[in-house]
Amino acid sequence: MVHPCGEPEPLQGRSLQHMTDVRVNTVLSDAVLSAIRTVIGTPDGPVPLHEPVFGPEEEEYVVRCIRTTLVSSIGPYVEQFERLLAEYTGVRRAVAVVNGTAALHLALRLAGVQPGDEVLVPALTFVATANAVNYCGAIPHFVDSDMRTLGLDPLKLGDYLAEIAEVRDGGCFNRRTGRRIKAVVPVHTFGHPVDLDALLDLSARYRLELVEDAAESLGSLYKGRHTGSFGRLAALSFNGNKIVTTGGGGAILTNDDRLANQAKHLTTTAKVPHRWAYFHDSVGYNYRMPNLNAALGCAQLEKLPEFVERKRKLAMRYRDAFAPVAGVSFFTEPEFARANYWLNAILLEDRCADQRDRLLEVCHEQGIFVRPAWTLLHRLPMYNESPKMDLSVAERIERRLINLPSGVGLT
Amino acid sequence: MVHPCGEPEPLQGRSLQHMTDVRVNTVLSDAVLSAIRTVIGTPDGPVPLHEPVFGPEEEEYVVRCIRTTLVSSIGPYVEQFERLLAEYTGVRRAVAVVNGTAALHLALRLAGVQPGDEVLVPALTFVATANAVNYCGAIPHFVDSDMRTLGLDPLKLGDYLAEIAEVRDGGCFNRRTGRRIKAVVPVHTFGHPVDLDALLDLSARYRLELVEDAAESLGSLYKGRHTGSFGRLAALSFNGNKIVTTGGGGAILTNDDRLANQAKHLTTTAKVPHRWAYFHDSVGYNYRMPNLNAALGCAQLEKLPEFVERKRKLAMRYRDAFAPVAGVSFFTEPEFARANYWLNAILLEDRCADQRDRLLEVCHEQGIFVRPAWTLLHRLPMYNESPKMDLSVAERIERRLINLPSGVGLT
């Protein structure tokens, strides 16, 4: 088999590379397209990266909700949605909010993040992770990724903290900036759990609050336990591109009743309950999920176990389809994880990395809406002054990764 | 007619007052209850302060939305909702967001409010007005009310600014605190427009950005023009208790295309449009209204002109019913306004003010969910250090005001 990206060793001269470019590119893009087609077939229209699947239940619940006129922030679907979520994730309490960003913002505030603190977040994540830190007046501090999970690397972070951090006065401080490092936020990237045991150990050692960004990992387990149940708090998202959706929505998970009550209080403008008086005891937020959106969510949650199975099957079909494709590997969960495979991902071999954009181009031309990883957050203008560790693994992933269409409807 | 609160002149001694208390209270509460019953009849269940009215159109649009699977932040209903809103209000652009608080937060940011600035807001308003200022890192500076409008008093504010403010370097500065006063936020309280001409004049004189909190005044006109079209930006709300609802939702209005484009950009996480790349050029927000909620809103907006008429009729019926009730006056619009009468309000005469809570109690016992005005914001713990002017009119309104059930369905 001709390797689609040429010789395994780096090419010695530009002329040789030029000679092989056209043929090589076509071989790789043909192979990738063909593997994707093996899985998704050739649908009539374009294939989005992710698309929700609804049935008559969603319509029924939402219409029922409208008929009660309780479409806003108070209503039985919100309570039911929270109860179903808590049951499914095995977490004591779930508090439904307007979106995943709001959930993470509030989770960080409840974890005690204060203006001027630093919060450890992966560089490889959606921008909302860092924005939520910013909304607290805190500074994201970027952490490298683990090639096994695509998420934050607890071991490499441990080495880094040993170098730059010290624990004193019951907290962790960055010796270089003088600022307190209050929390660490792992992201279960594309649904793949980070190595939580190692991270729990590290956060205990450095007195860091562990707040899980589980926006992408509803349905994903780490050693049999649901992601989002390990940290002091966690954030979920039900945006339209997630495994289940409420249109827009999110939730805060916690095993701590006091924090859950505070979360409910702060998301409802910190209003002190009273029959008629409007008294608010702190700066709160208008962050509650509307009952209308929760109605959609209740119908979706009933299907979640089935959706997880279907997404895992889709992933296994991609894995098989990409097995014979040279130069590309399909990303699979490590042994400790049972992922929801929210977004399936392939990784180009390093020597094929320069063909990522061409592959994206070719797939888009065919109406297959693949995408690359997010631009690493330390490269965004508002975060390029933020502290960071060596990010070479995240950079390597970013150069090489392509997400594949992953909607439940593709199975 | 016996005045329900005793003699018009202040009572001279406690003993006389005690003698008349029981009879007096009963007379007043009976009269108020009877006036309310004249208007709303005696429905079977409790009567909420406000309740949305839906028909088959709402169900149809929402179901249609679910069938497209476009329930999240992108979709044709969002665009239609924005277009309908702009048309109805006569404003160039409307940008739909998750709620009124988010709309005001972003409007203030777009108006140039920076951390450490002061923003003039009425003390008599829902807490979200001040919270939005707080989210910008700015400080609310509380302003007194105008008895004619229940909103901010531009003339009294003018006298106050003459005393404490100076214009220099193209901006307005508080001589007492040294901070810049960047903006003024009138609230069209319970749907009643403030005196916008006087306020426009004042804001021009003091180089203040005028940002209208029109959360309560969709459908209300000032001198024939829609509230929300006078300021540089305005915020609307479509919470479940508003004249039309999207479950949860809000919008930013502006005649400035550049600001509208920025609003759209910042509410969609400041993502730079690209077929696949995730690049964000500033700290943005996840503030876009989901298409599901916009679908509900589109059906509601079609009915808005009719809802305004029905609410105005309801108000006139309350006015007539309360005309013969001594000790109480029904609040009506001044000559420059055509209000949506979002929440109808009665004002007790000063000498009856001490009976406000008893009236609230009696009505609640009867399942009629009246409410008082909001606790004035300078009395809330998080804002009691904020700068403020004399607030005697707002205090007088707060002591005396009761909102009456005002849902469109009551007509």
Interface residues (C-beta under 8 A of the other chain):
Chain A: E51 P52 V53 F54 E58 E59 V62 V63 I66 R67 T69 L70 V71 S72 S73 I74 V98 N99 G100 T101 A102 F126 V127 A128 N131 N134 Y135 G137 N239 G240 N241 T245 G247 G248 T269 A270 K271 R275 W276 A277 Y278 F279 H280 D281 S282 V283 G284 Y285 N286 R288 M289 P290 N291 L292 N293 L296 L360 H364 F369 V370 R371 P372 A373 W374 T375 L380 P381 M382
Chain B: E51 P52 V53 F54 E58 E59 V62 V63 I66 R67 T69 L70 V71 S72 S73 I74 V98 N99 G100 T101 A102 F126 V127 A128 N131 N134 Y135 G137 N239 G240 N241 T245 G247 G248 T269 A270 K271 R275 W276 A277 Y278 F279 H280 D281 S282 V283 G284 Y285 N286 R288 M289 P290 N291 L292 N293 L296 L360 H364 F369 V370 R371 P372 A373 W374 T375 L380 P381 M382
